[in-house]
Structures are given as structure tokens and as C-alpha cells.
Amino acid sequence: MQQQTGEAPMSPYKWGMVVDTDRCTGCQACVVACQAENNVPINEESRFVEHRAKEWIRIERYWEGEYPNIKAHFLPVLCQHCANAPCEMVCPVYATYHSSDGLNVQVYNRCVGTRYCGNNCQWSVRYFNFWEPEWPEPLNSQLNPDVTVRSQGVIEKCTFCIQRINRAKREAAQAGRTVADGELQPACAQACPTDALVFGNLKDPSSRVSQLANDSRQYRLLGGLGTEPAVVYLKKVEAT
């Protein structure tokens, strides 16, 4: 279809992620990497017992069987970056919206803290800042200067490390090309020792993430809701 005059140019990107649950060992390297990259406050014990702990990506644990014949299953859960995101339609100030690259974007300085989006997220991956973030010394010296520190009273969540995405797009544009497959990795995927997280451009049929997204083991988390998540999971392979 020919683009009409006055329309915004269509983006060549649709960022997505594939999570291979057969590879995930529950080591939480992705959680620590995300926390360091995105200036996520440390979950102290006092916050944890008040159920105010937050991480942009968490590892759900499930146990199968009885001891000693027991199996552990791990499921990394992060913002699903839904094409039909239920969080976007309820925000009264348009602080959360869908970008042309397929990202669910959160504008922190527009958020007024209604938490409607958090209540409407079935995956519980949006977190409200009940306190001003603080880091004990010397950890306050390791904050990422490319990422803003969110203030009290706003919702925050996974951005697929949008600061890395924007940097890679700028460098590719300066070279007169698009971002190559594998050139860009968010912190969680970069830190995963088992390569359980694969990130890339779903619009590129030759990209690794696109090929894995069409694997016979693929499924969406709560896919029956019709939100069209950009995060695809691969089923665990069970020995028979």
C-alpha cells in the first residue's frame, strides 16, 4: 500500500524478544544487569516485607513433583510490549503509549501516578515509586548517566533498554543503514549466560528473533487475552 502524503514514515523496526524457558536456569543475571543498566533502586528488606519490591524483570519459579523427585521451572517475566496494550487505553494523561518501533513507552514526566495502567496490566510488570529512590554509598556512584532516575509518584517498567536502542539507531542512521541483527542487545539479553533471551527486529524475517518466534514451541504469556505481546516464549523440552 502506498503511503499517503502527511503520514508518518513507517518504521523498519518492531522490537521483540524470545524467551527460551528450556535454557533459563533461574540465575537472575538478567535481573541484576537490568537493575544496574536502568538505575532500578535496590530492594531492601524493609521494602520487600511491605510488598513494595520491584524489578523490571523477575524470575517466576514453579516446582513440579515431590522431593526428592522434584523439578524446577523458571519463567522470566517483563513488560510484554503488547500491540494492543491494556495499560495504554486507561492512562488519562497519555503517559504510556505505543511507539512506531512497537515499544510500549512510558513518559515519566507526564505520569501523575493514578496507577490505572498498573491495575490494568495482567502481568503485573508496572511498578509504582512509593519513595524517592536512594542508593547507599558507594553504589550511588555507579548510576547510568544515560538513564533518568525516576522520582516518587510515577510508574516505571521495562523499556527494552530504549537508551541502547536509540544509540544503535543513531549510529546506524549516520552510516546510512538500518540496525543489523545482533548489533543491539538490552542488558538482560547481554548478561544471560545461557542465551535464553534473544532480542531483535521482528520485522526482519531473517533475524534470529523472527525465526525463533515462529518455532513450533512458541507461545505467548496469557496469549488468549488478544493483546499481541512482542515477547514470545518457547516451551520447555521435557525428557520422555
PAZAPA-4460 file (N, C-alpha, C; in steps of 0.05 Angstrom, whole numbers, plus 32768, in hexadecimal, padded with zeros to 4 digits):
% residues 240
    n_x    n_y    n_z   ca_x   ca_y   ca_z    c_x    c_y    c_z   seq   type   mol
   8011   7FE8   8000   8000   8000   8000   8012   8019   8000     1      M     A
   800C   802B   7FEF   801B   8044   7FED   8015   8057   8004     2      Q     A
   802A   8061   8010   8026   8073   8027   801A   808E   801E     3      Q     A
   8006   8097   802C   7FF9   80B0   8025   8009   80C8   802F     4      Q     A
   8006   80DE   8021   8014   80F6   8028   800C   8100   8043     5      T     A
   8020   8107   8054   801A   8111   806E   801B   80FC   8084     6      G     A
   801C   80E2   807C   801F   80CD   8090   803B   80CB   809A     7      E     A
   803F   80C2   80B3   8059   80BE   80BD   8066   80A6   80AF     8      A     A
   8080   80A7   80A9   808D   8091   809C   808C   8077   80AD     9      P     A
   8087   8061   80A0   8085   8048   80AE   80A1   803F   80B7    10      M     A
   80A3   8036   80D0   80BD   802E   80DA   80C5   8013   80D0    11      S     A
   80DF   800F   80CA   80E8   7FF5   80C1   80EC   7FE1   80D8    12      P     A
   80E6   7FEB   80F1   80EB   7FDA   8109   80D1   7FD3   8117    13      Y     A
   80D1   7FBB   8122   80BD   7FB3   8136   80CC   7FA2   814A    14      K     A
   80D4   7FAE   8160   80E6   7FA0   8173   80D6   7F8B   8183    15      W     A
   80E3   7F75   8186   80D6   7F5F   8195   80EB   7F4D   81A2    16      G     A
   80E1   7F3B   81B2   80F4   7F29   81C1   80E8   7F0D   81C2    17      M     A
   80FA   7EF9   81C0   80F2   7EDD   81C3   80FF   7ED3   81DC    18      V     A
   80F0   7EC6   81EE   80FA   7EBB   8207   80F8   7E9D   8205    19      V     A
   810F   7E90   8205   8110   7E72   8203   8110   7E67   8220    20      D     A
   80FA   7E5E   8229   80F8   7E53   8245   8108   7E3A   8248    21      T     A
   810F   7E2C   8232   811F   7E14   8234   813C   7E1B   823B    22      D     A
   8145   7E33   8235   8160   7E3C   823B   8163   7E4B   8255    23      R     A
   814D   7E56   825F   814E   7E66   8278   8155   7E55   8290    24      C     A
   8169   7E5D   829F   8171   7E4F   82B8   8169   7E5D   82D1    25      T     A
   815C   7E74   82CE   8153   7E84   82E5   816A   7E91   82F4    26      G     A
   8180   7E97   82E7   8198   7EA2   82F4   8194   7EBF   82FC    27      C     A
   8181   7ECD   82EF   817B   7EE9   82F4   8191   7EFD   82EB    28      Q     A
   81A2   7EF4   82D9   81B6   7F07   82CE   81A7   7F1D   82BF    29      A     A
   8191   7F16   82B2   8182   7F2B   82A3   8176   7F3F   82B6    30      C     A
   816D   7F37   82CE   8162   7F49   82E1   8176   7F5D   82EB    31      V     A
   818E   7F53   82F2   81A4   7F65   82FB   81AD   7F78   82E5    32      V     A
   81B0   7F6D   82CD   81B8   7F7E   82B7   81A4   7F94   82B1    33      A     A
   818B   7F8E   82B2   8176   7FA2   82AE   8177   7FB7   82C3    34      C     A
   817B   7FAE   82DC   817B   7FC1   82F2   8192   7FD5   82EF    35      Q     A
   81AA   7FCB   82E7   81C1   7FDC   82E4   81BF   7FEF   82CC    36      A     A
   81B4   7FE5   82B6   81B2   7FF4   829E   819D   800B   82A0    37      E     A
   8187   8005   82AD   8170   8017   82AD   816B   8026   82C7    38      N     A
   817F   8026   82D9   817D   8035   82F2   8164   802D   8302    39      N     A
   8160   8013   8304   8149   8009   8314   8152   8008   8331    40      V     A
   8143   8014   8343   814B   8015   835F   814E   7FF9   836B    41      P     A
   815F   7FF7   837F   8165   7FDD   838C   814D   7FD5   839E    42      I     A
   8146   7FBC   839C   8130   7FB2   83AC   813A   7FAB   83C8    43      N     A
   8137   7FBD   83DA   813F   7FB8   83F6   812A   7FA7   8404    44      E     A
   8132   7F9B   841B   8120   7F89   8429   8107   7F97   8432    45      E     A
   8109   7FB0   843B   80F2   7FBE   8445   80DD   7FC2   842F    46      S     A
   80E7   7FC7   8416   80D5   7FCA   83FF   80C8   7FAF   83F7    47      R     A
   80D9   7F9B   83F9   80CF   7F80   83F0   80B9   7F76   8402    48      F     A
   80BB   7F79   841C   80A7   7F6F   842E   808D   7F80   842C    49      V     A
   808F   7F98   8422   8077   7FA8   841D   806B   7FA4   8401    50      E     A
   8076   7F90   83F3   806D   7F8A   83D8   8071   7FA1   83C5    51      H     A
   8086   7FB1   83C9   808C   7FC7   83B7   80A5   7FC2   83A6    52      R     A
   80AF   7FAA   83A7   80C7   7FA3   8398   80C0   7FA5   837A    53      A     A
   80D4   7FAD   836A   80CF   7FB0   834E   80E8   7FA8   833E    54      K     A
   80E4   7F9C   8327   80F8   7F97   8313   80EB   7F98   82F8    55      E     A
   80F8   7FA3   82E5   80EC   7FA5   82CA   80EA   7F8A   82BD    56      W     A
   80F9   7F76   82C5   80F7   7F5B   82BC   80F9   7F49   82D5    57      I     A
   80E8   7F36   82D7   80E8   7F24   82EE   80E8   7F07   82E4    58      R     A
   80F1   7EF5   82F5   80F1   7ED8   82EF   80DC   7ECA   8300    59      I     A
   80C7   7EC1   82F3   80B3   7EB1   8300   80BD   7E94   8303    60      E     A
   80B9   7E88   831A   80C1   7E6C   831F   80A9   7E5A   8323    61      R     A
   80AA   7E43   8316   8095   7E30   8319   80A2   7E14   831F    62      Y     A
   8095   7E05   8331   80A0   7DEB   8339   808D   7DD5   8331    63      W     A
   8099   7DC0   8326   8089   7DA9   831D   8093   7D90   832B    64      E     A
   8080   7D81   8336   8087   7D68   8344   808C   7D6C   8361    65      G     A
   8095   7D56   836E   809A   7D56   838B   80B7   7D4E   838F    66      E     A
   80C3   7D59   83A5   80DE   7D53   83AC   80E1   7D35   83B1    67      Y     A
   80F7   7D28   83A7   810E   7D33   8399   810A   7D35   837B    68      P     A
   80F4   7D2B   8371   80EF   7D2C   8354   80E0   7D45   834D    69      N     A
   80EE   7D5B   834D   80E2   7D75   8348   80F0   7D84   8332    70      I     A
   80E1   7D92   8322   80EC   7DA2   830C   80E6   7DBF   8311    71      K     A
   80F9   7DD0   830A   80F5   7DED   830C   80F1   7DF8   82F0    72      A     A
   80DD   7E0A   82ED   80D8   7E18   82D4   80DB   7E36   82D9    73      H     A
   80E8   7E43   82C6   80ED   7E60   82C9   80E0   7E6F   82B2    74      F     A
   80D4   7E86   82B8   80C6   7E95   82A4   80CD   7EB3   82A7    75      L     A
   80DF   7EBE   8296   80E4   7EDB   8298   80CC   7EEA   828E    76      P     A
   80C4   7EFF   829E   80AC   7F0F   8297   80B5   7F2C   8297    77      V     A
   80AE   7F3A   8281   80B4   7F56   827E   809D   7F62   826F    78      L     A
   809E   7F7D   826A   8089   7F8A   825A   8087   7F7C   8240    79      C     A
   806F   7F75   8238   806A   7F65   821F   8069   7F77   8207    80      Q     A
   8069   7F91   820A   8068   7FA5   81F4   8052   7F9D   81E0    81      H     A
   803A   7F9B   81EA   8023   7F91   81DA   801C   7FA5   81C4    82      C     A
   8014   7F9A   81AD   800A   7FAB   8197   7FEF   7FB7   819F    83      A     A
   7FDF   7FA8   81AD   7FC5   7FB2   81B8   7FC7   7FB4   81D6    84      N     A
   7FD8   7FC6   81E0   7FDF   7FC7   81FC   7FC7   7FD1   820D    85      A     A
   7FBF   7FC1   8221   7FA9   7FCA   8232   7FB0   7FE1   8244    86      P     A
   7FCA   7FE6   8248   7FD3   7FFC   8259   7FD0   8017   824B    87      C     A
   7FD2   8017   8230   7FD2   8030   8222   7FB6   803D   8221    88      E     A
   7FA1   802C   821F   7F86   8037   821B   7F7B   8044   8234    89      M     A
   7F87   803F   824C   7F7B   8049   8265   7F8A   8061   8270    90      V     A
   7FA1   8068   8264   7FB0   807F   826E   7FA3   8099   8268    91      C     A
   7F9C   80A9   827C   7F8D   80C2   8276   7F9E   80D8   826B    92      P     A
   7FB9   80D6   826D   7FCA   80EB   8264   7FDD   80E2   824D    93      V     A
   7FD7   80CB   8242   7FE6   80C0   822B   8004   80BE   8232    94      Y     A
   800A   80B5   824B   8026   80B1   8253   8031   8098   8248    95      A     A
   8020   8085   8241   8029   806C   8235   801C   8069   821A    96      T     A
   802C   8064   8206   8022   8062   81EA   8033   804F   81DA    97      Y     A
   802B   8049   81C2   8039   8036   81B1   8049   8045   819C    98      H     A
   8063   803F   819B   8075   804D   8188   8073   8040   816D    99      S     A
   807F   804E   8159   807F   8043   813E   8091   802B   813B   100      S     A
   80A2   8026   814F   80B4   800F   814E   80A8   7FF7   815D   101      D     A
   808F   7FFA   8166   8082   7FE3   8174   8087   7FE2   8191   102      G     A
   8091   7FF8   819D   8097   7FF8   81B9   8080   8005   81C9   103      L     A
   807B   7FFA   81E1   8069   8007   81F3   807A   801B   8204   104      N     A
   8076   8035   81FE   8087   804A   8209   807A   8056   8221   105      V     A
   808A   805D   8236   8080   806A   824E   808E   8086   8250   106      Q     A
   807E   809B   824F   8088   80B7   8252   8086   80BE   826F   107      V     A
   809D   80BE   827D   809D   80C1   829A   8094   80DD   82A3   108      Y     A
   809C   80F2   8294   8095   810D   829D   8078   8114   8295   109      N     A
   806A   8102   8289   804E   8107   8283   803C   80F7   8297   110      R     A
   8047   80E2   82A3   8038   80D0   82B5   8030   80E0   82CE   111      C     A
   8017   80DD   82D6   800C   80E9   82EE   8006   80D5   8304   112      V     A
   800E   80BC   82FF   800C   80A8   8314   7FF0   809D   831B   113      G     A
   7FDE   809C   8307   7FC4   8091   830C   7FC5   8073   8310   114      T     A
   7FD9   8066   8305   7FDD   8049   8306   7FC8   8039   82F8   115      R     A
   7FB8   8046   82E7   7FA4   8038   82D7   7FB2   8024   82C5   116      Y     A
   7FC9   802B   82BA   7FD7   8019   82A8   7FE1   8000   82B6   117      C     A
   7FEB   8004   82CF   7FF4   7FED   82DE   7FDE   7FDA   82E6   118      G     A
   7FC7   7FE5   82EC   7FB0   7FD5   82F2   7FA5   7FC6   82DA   119      N     A
   7FAA   7FD1   82C2   7F9F   7FC5   82AA   7FB3   7FB2   829C   120      N     A
   7FCB   7FAF   82A8   7FDF   7F9D   829D   7FDC   7F81   82A9   121      C     A
   7FD5   7F6E   8299   7FD1   7F53   82A2   7FEB   7F45   82AA   122      Q     A
   8002   7F4F   82A2   801B   7F42   82A8   8029   7F4F   82C1   123      W     A
   801D   7F64   82CC   8028   7F71   82E4   8045   7F78   82E0   124      S     A
   804B   7F87   82CB   8067   7F8E   82C5   806B   7FAC   82C5   125      V     A
   8057   7FBB   82CF   805A   7FD8   82D2   805B   7FDF   82EF   126      R     A
   806F   7FEF   82F7   8074   7FF3   8314   8071   8011   831B   127      Y     A
   8065   8016   8331   8061   8031   833B   8077   8039   834E   128      F     A
   8082   8051   834B   8096   805B   835D   8089   8067   8376   129      N     A
   8089   8058   838C   807D   8062   83A5   8091   8075   83B3   130      F     A
   80AB   8072   83AE   80BF   8083   83BB   80D2   808E   83A7   131      W     A
   80E0   80A4   83AF   80F6   80AE   839E   810C   8099   839E   132      E     A
   8117   8092   8387   812B   807D   8386   8145   8086   8394   133      P     A
   8152   8074   83A2   816B   807A   83B0   817E   8062   83AC   134      E     A
   8197   8068   83AA   81AC   8053   83A8   81C1   8058   83BD   135      W     A
   81C7   8043   83CD   81DC   8047   83E1   81F8   804A   83D4   136      P     A
   8209   8059   83E0   8224   805C   83D6   8233   8041   83D7   137      E     A
   8244   803A   83C3   824B   804A   83AC   823A   8044   8393   138      P     A
   8224   8036   8397   8213   802E   8380   8207   8046   8372   139      L     A
   8205   805D   8380   81FA   8075   8373   820D   8080   835E   140      N     A
   8225   8076   835C   8238   8080   8348   8238   806F   832F   141      S     A
   8228   805A   832E   8228   8049   8317   820F   804C   8306   142      Q     A
   81FF   8061   830B   81E6   8065   82FB   81ED   806B   82DE   143      L     A
   81DB   8061   82CD   81DF   8064   82B0   81D7   8081   82A8   144      N     A
   81E9   8091   829D   81E2   80AD   8296   81CF   80AE   827E   145      P     A
   81CC   8098   826F   81BA   8099   8258   819D   8094   825F   146      D     A
   8198   808E   8279   817C   8087   8282   8174   8099   8298   147      V     A
   815D   80A5   8296   8153   80B6   82AB   814C   80A6   82C4   148      T     A
   814F   80B3   82DB   8146   80A8   82F4   812A   80B0   82FA   149      V     A
   8118   809D   82FA   80FB   80A3   82FD   80F5   80AD   8319   150      R     A
   80E4   80C1   831B   80DE   80CD   8335   80C6   80BF   8342   151      S     A
   80C0   80C7   835A   80AA   80BC   8369   808F   80C3   835B   152      Q     A
   807D   80B0   835B   8062   80B5   8351   805D   80AF   8334   153      G     A
   8070   80A0   8327   806C   8099   830B   806E   807B   8308   154      V     A
   8063   8071   82F2   8065   8055   82EA   807D   8051   82D8   155      I     A
   808B   803B   82DC   80A2   8034   82CB   80A1   8017   82C4   156      E     A
   80B0   8010   82AE   80AF   7FF4   82A4   80C5   7FF0   8290   157      K     A
   80C7   7FD8   8285   80DA   7FD1   8271   80D7   7FE2   8258   158      C     A
   80ED   7FEB   824C   80EC   7FFA   8234   80FB   7FEC   821D   159      T     A
   8103   7FD3   8221   8115   7FC5   820E   812F   7FD5   820C   160      F     A
   8137   7FE3   8221   814F   7FF4   8221   814E   8007   8209   161      C     A
   813A   8019   820A   8136   802B   81F4   814E   803E   81EF   162      I     A
   815E   8043   8203   8176   8053   81FF   8189   8045   81ED   163      Q     A
   818B   802B   81EE   819D   801C   81DC   8191   801B   81C0   164      R     A
   8176   8018   81BF   8169   8018   81A5   816D   8032   8196   165      I     A
   8169   8049   81A4   816C   8063   8197   8189   8067   818E   166      N     A
   819C   805E   819E   81B8   8062   8197   81BF   8052   817E   167      R     A
   81B6   8039   817D   81BB   8028   8166   81AE   8033   814D   168      A     A
   8196   803E   814F   8188   8049   8138   8196   8062   812E   169      K     A
   81A0   8073   8140   81AF   808B   8138   81C8   8083   8129   170      R     A
   81D7   8070   8134   81F0   8068   8127   81EB   805B   810C   171      E     A
   81D6   804B   810A   81CF   803F   80F0   81C6   8053   80DC   172      A     A
   81B6   8067   80E5   81AD   807C   80D2   81C4   808D   80C8   173      A     A
   81D8   8092   80D9   81EF   80A1   80D0   81FF   8092   80BB   174      Q     A
   81FE   8077   80BD   820C   8067   80A9   81FB   8060   8091   175      A     A
   81E2   806B   8091   81D0   8067   807A   81C6   804B   8077   176      G     A
   81C0   803E   808D   81B6   8023   808D   81A2   801F   80A4   177      R     A
   8197   8007   80A7   8186   8000   80BD   8196   7FF0   80D1   178      T     A
   818C   7FED   80E9   8199   7FDE   80FE   819B   7FC1   80F6   179      V     A
   81B3   7FB6   80F6   81B7   7F9A   80EE   81AE   7F87   8104   180      A     A
   81A7   7F6F   80FC   819E   7F5A   810F   81B6   7F53   8121   181      D     A
   81B1   7F53   813B   81C6   7F4D   814F   81D6   7F64   8157   182      G     A
   81D3   7F7B   814A   81E3   7F93   8150   81DA   7F9F   816A   183      E     A
   81C1   7F9C   8171   81B4   7FA9   8188   81AA   7F93   819B   184      L     A
   81B1   7F97   81B5   81A7   7F84   81CA   81A0   7F95   81E3   185      Q     A
   8188   7F90   81EE   8183   7F9C   8208   8194   7F8F   821E   186      P     A
   8195   7F9B   8235   81A7   7F91   824A   81A1   7F75   8252   187      A     A
   8187   7F6E   8254   8180   7F53   825D   8189   7F3E   824A   188      C     A
   8186   7F42   8230   818E   7F2F   821C   81AC   7F2D   821A   189      A     A
   81BA   7F44   821D   81D7   7F44   821C   81E3   7F34   8233   190      Q     A
   81D6   7F35   824B   81E1   7F29   8263   81DA   7F0B   8265   191      A     A
   81C6   7F02   8256   81BD   7EE6   825A   81D2   7ED2   8252   192      C     A
   81DC   7EC1   8265   81F2   7EAF   825E   81E9   7E97   824D   193      P     A
   81CF   7E92   824B   81C6   7E7B   823C   81B9   7E83   8222   194      T     A
   81B9   7E9C   821B   81AD   7EA6   8202   818F   7EA0   8202   195      D     A
   8182   7EA2   8219   8165   7E9C   821A   8154   7EB4   8210   196      A     A
   8160   7ECC   8210   8152   7EE4   8207   815D   7EED   81EC   197      L     A
   814D   7EEE   81D8   8155   7EF7   81BD   8145   7F0F   81B5   198      V     A
   8153   7F25   81AE   8146   7F3E   81A8   814C   7F45   818B   199      F     A
   8139   7F53   817E   813E   7F5C   8163   8126   7F68   8155   200      G     A
   8128   7F6A   813B   8113   7F77   812B   8101   7F62   811F   201      N     A
   80E8   7F62   8128   80D4   7F4E   811F   80CC   7F54   8102   202      L     A
   80D1   7F6C   80F8   80CA   7F72   80DC   80DE   7F66   80C8   203      K     A
   80F5   7F5E   80D2   810A   7F52   80C1   8106   7F34   80C2   204      D     A
   80FC   7F28   80AC   80F7   7F0B   80AC   8110   7EFA   80AE   205      P     A
   8127   7F06   80A8   813F   7EF6   80AA   814D   7EF9   80C6   206      S     A
   8142   7F0A   80D7   814E   7F0D   80F2   8149   7EF5   8103   207      S     A
   815B   7EF1   8116   8159   7ED9   8127   813F   7EDA   8138   208      R     A
   8138   7EF2   8141   8120   7EF4   8152   8107   7EED   8142   209      V     A
   8106   7EF5   8128   80EE   7EEE   8118   80EC   7ED0   8113   210      S     A
   8103   7EC4   810E   8102   7EA7   8109   80FA   7E97   8122   211      Q     A
   8104   7EA0   8139   80FD   7E92   8152   80E0   7E97   8159   212      L     A
   80D5   7EAF   8152   80BA   7EB6   8158   80A6   7EA4   8149   213      A     A
   80AF   7E98   8133   809E   7E86   8123   80A4   7E69   8129   214      N     A
   80B4   7E64   813E   80BA   7E48   8145   80A1   7E39   814E   215      D     A
   80A2   7E1F   814B   808A   7E0F   8153   8085   7E0F   8171   216      S     A
   8099   7E18   8181   8096   7E19   819E   808B   7E34   81A8   217      R     A
   8086   7E46   8196   8080   7E62   819E   8064   7E64   81A9   218      Q     A
   8061   7E76   81BD   8047   7E7E   81C8   804A   7E99   81D5   219      Y     A
   8033   7EA6   81D9   8033   7EC0   81E7   8029   7EBC   8204   220      R     A
   8034   7ECC   8216   802B   7ECB   8232   800F   7ED8   8233   221      L     A
   7FFB   7EC9   823C   7FDF   7ED3   823C   7FD7   7EDC   8220   222      L     A
   7FE0   7ECC   820C   7FDB   7ED3   81F1   7FBD   7ED4   81E9   223      G     A
   7FAC   7EC7   81F8   7F90   7EC7   81F3   7F82   7EE1   81F7   224      G     A
   7F90   7EF4   8203   7F84   7F0F   8208   7F83   7F20   81EF   225      L     A
   7F92   7F18   81DA   7F92   7F27   81C1   7FA1   7F41   81C2   226      G     A
   7FB4   7F44   81D3   7FC4   7F5D   81D5   7FDC   7F5D   81C2   227      T     A
   7FE2   7F47   81B5   7FF7   7F44   81A2   8012   7F4D   81AD   228      E     A
   801D   7F3F   81C1   8036   7F46   81CD   804D   7F44   81BA   229      P     A
   8062   7F55   81BE   807A   7F53   81AE   808E   7F40   81BA   230      A     A
   8088   7F35   81D1   8099   7F21   81DE   808D   7F05   81D9   231      V     A
   809D   7EF4   81CD   8095   7ED9   81C7   80A4   7EC5   81D8   232      V     A
   8096   7EB1   81E3   80A3   7E9D   81F3   80A5   7E83   81E4   233      Y     A
   80BA   7E74   81E9   80BD   7E59   81DE   80BA   7E44   81F4   234      L     A
   80A9   7E30   81EF   80A3   7E1C   8203   80BC   7E0D   820B   235      K     A
   80BC   7E04   8224   80D1   7DF3   822E   80D0   7DD7   8222   236      K     A
   80E6   7DCC   821A   80E7   7DB1   820F   80EA   7D9D   8225   237      V     A
   80D6   7D8C   8228   80D5   7D79   823D   80DF   7D5E   8233   238      E     A
   80F1   7D51   8242   80FB   7D36   823A   80E5   7D22   823E   239      A     A
   80E2   7D0F   822B   80CE   7CFB   822D   80DA   7CE0   8234   240      T     A
***
